[in-house]
Amino acid sequence: MAQLIKVKFLKNDTPQGRPYTYYSNEIVKPGDLLQINESAKGVVTEVDVPEDTIKDFADKVKWIHGKAVDKDE
């Protein structure tokens, strides 16, 4: 089952702006670094977001790519 989460984008390795809502197939926790899309990374700010908070735009909520992989790994 998908996890509904909030994520802030990283700019120069620092969370910036407001959090955006995403679906995740992986279980994540606040503070986890994510690969949001091909080029953007973010940090989890909230997990288990209630479904009713996205009812007006649920069809537009995107999926994260997964947890970010360190370049050294």
SETORSE-449900 format. One record per residue: residue number from 1; chain; y, x, z of N, C-alpha, C in turn. Coordinates in steps of 0.2 Angstrom, whole numbers, plus 2048, in hexadecimal, padded with zeros to 3 digits. Each point is the difference from the previous one (the first is absolute). Layout:
N
SITE_pos_unit_n_north_n_east_n_up_ca_north_ca_east_ca_up_c_north_c_east_c_up
SITE_NUM_A_Y_X_Z_Y_X_Z_Y_X_Z
...
END
This chain:
73
SITE_pos_unit_n_north_n_east_n_up_ca_north_ca_east_ca_up_c_north_c_east_c_up
SITE_1_A_7FA_804_800_806_7FC_800_806_804_800
SITE_2_A_805_7FE_7FC_806_804_800_804_800_806
SITE_3_A_804_805_802_804_801_805_807_7FF_7FE
SITE_4_A_805_7FC_803_807_7FF_7FE_804_805_804
SITE_5_A_804_804_7FD_803_805_804_807_801_7FD
SITE_6_A_805_803_804_806_802_7FE_801_807_800
SITE_7_A_804_802_7FB_800_808_7FE_807_801_7FF
SITE_8_A_803_806_802_806_803_7FE_7FF_806_7FB
SITE_9_A_804_800_7FB_7FF_805_7FB_803_807_803
SITE_10_A_7FD_805_7FE_802_807_803_805_803_7FB
SITE_11_A_805_803_802_805_804_7FC_801_806_804
SITE_12_A_7FE_806_7FD_800_806_803_7FC_800_806
SITE_13_A_7FA_7FD_800_7FC_800_806_802_7FC_806
SITE_14_A_805_7FC_7FF_803_7FC_805_800_7F8_7FE
SITE_15_A_7FE_7FC_804_800_7F9_7FE_807_7FD_7FF
SITE_16_A_801_7FC_7FB_807_7FE_7FE_800_7F9_7FF
SITE_17_A_805_7FC_801_801_7F9_7FE_7FC_7FC_804
SITE_18_A_7FF_7FA_7FD_7FD_7FA_804_7F9_801_7FE
SITE_19_A_7FB_7FD_804_7F9_800_7FF_7FE_7FA_7FA
SITE_20_A_7FC_802_7FC_7FD_7FB_7FB_7F9_7FE_802
SITE_21_A_7FE_7FB_7FE_7F9_7FD_801_7FC_801_7FB
SITE_22_A_7FA_803_802_7FA_802_7FB_7FA_7FD_803
SITE_23_A_7FB_800_7FB_7F9_7FF_802_7FC_807_800
SITE_24_A_7FC_801_804_7FC_806_800_7F8_7FE_801
SITE_25_A_7FC_803_7FC_7F9_800_801_7FD_804_805
SITE_26_A_804_805_802_7FE_805_805_803_7FD_807
SITE_27_A_7FD_802_805_803_7FE_807_804_806_802
SITE_28_A_807_7FE_801_805_805_802_803_7FE_806
SITE_29_A_804_805_803_803_7FE_806_807_803_800
SITE_30_A_805_7FE_804_807_802_800_800_808_800
SITE_31_A_804_803_7FB_801_807_800_7FC_803_7FB
SITE_32_A_7FB_7FD_7FD_7FC_802_7FA_804_801_7FA
SITE_33_A_7FF_806_7FD_803_801_7F9_7FC_7FD_7FB
SITE_34_A_803_7FD_7FB_7FD_7FC_7FB_803_803_7F9
SITE_35_A_7FB_7FF_7FB_803_801_7F9_801_7F8_7FE
SITE_36_A_806_7FF_7FF_802_7F9_7FE_7FE_7FE_7F9
SITE_37_A_802_805_7FC_7FF_7FF_7F9_7FF_807_7FD
SITE_38_A_800_801_7F9_7FF_807_7FE_804_805_802
SITE_39_A_807_7FE_801_805_805_802_803_800_807
SITE_40_A_7FF_7FA_803_803_7FF_807_7FC_800_806
SITE_41_A_802_803_805_7FC_800_806_804_7FC_805
SITE_42_A_7FD_7FE_806_803_7FC_805_7FC_801_806
SITE_43_A_803_7FD_806_7FD_800_806_7FF_7F9_803
SITE_44_A_7FB_7FF_803_7FE_7F9_802_805_7FF_807
SITE_45_A_803_7FA_800_805_7FF_805_7FD_7FA_804
SITE_46_A_7FB_7FC_7FD_7FE_7FA_804_7F9_7FE_7FC
SITE_47_A_7FB_7FE_804_7FA_7FD_7FD_7FF_7F9_803
SITE_48_A_7FB_7FD_7FD_7FE_7F9_801_806_7FB_800
SITE_49_A_804_801_7FA_806_7FC_7FF_7FD_7F9_7FF
SITE_50_A_803_7FB_803_7FE_7F9_7FF_800_7FD_7F9
SITE_51_A_7FB_7FD_7FD_801_7FE_7F9_805_7FB_7FF
SITE_52_A_802_7FC_805_806_7FB_7FF_807_803_7FF
SITE_53_A_800_807_801_807_803_7FF_801_802_7F9
SITE_54_A_7FA_800_7FC_801_801_7F9_7FF_7FA_7FB
SITE_55_A_7FF_7FA_803_7FE_7FA_7FC_805_7FF_7FA
SITE_56_A_806_802_801_805_7FF_7FA_7FF_805_7FA
SITE_57_A_7FD_805_802_7FF_805_7FA_7F9_804_800
SITE_58_A_7FB_7FC_803_7FA_803_800_7FD_802_7FA
SITE_59_A_802_7FD_7FA_7FD_802_7FA_803_806_7FD
SITE_60_A_806_803_803_803_806_7FE_7FE_806_805
SITE_61_A_7FD_7FF_805_7FE_805_805_7FB_805_7FC
SITE_62_A_801_806_800_7FC_805_7FD_7FB_804_804
SITE_63_A_7FB_803_7FD_7FB_804_804_802_808_800
SITE_64_A_7FF_803_806_801_807_801_7FB_803_7FC
SITE_65_A_801_807_7FE_7FA_803_7FD_7FB_803_805
SITE_66_A_803_801_806_7FB_803_805_804_805_805
SITE_67_A_7FC_803_804_803_805_804_802_806_7FC
SITE_68_A_806_803_802_803_806_7FD_7FB_806_801
SITE_69_A_7FF_804_7FB_7FC_806_801_804_806_800
SITE_70_A_7FF_804_805_804_806_801_7FF_805_7FA
SITE_71_A_805_803_7FD_7FF_805_7FA_7FB_805_802
SITE_72_A_7FF_802_806_7FC_806_803_7F9_7FE_800
SITE_73_A_7FE_7F9_800_7F9_7FE_801_7FC_801_7F9
END
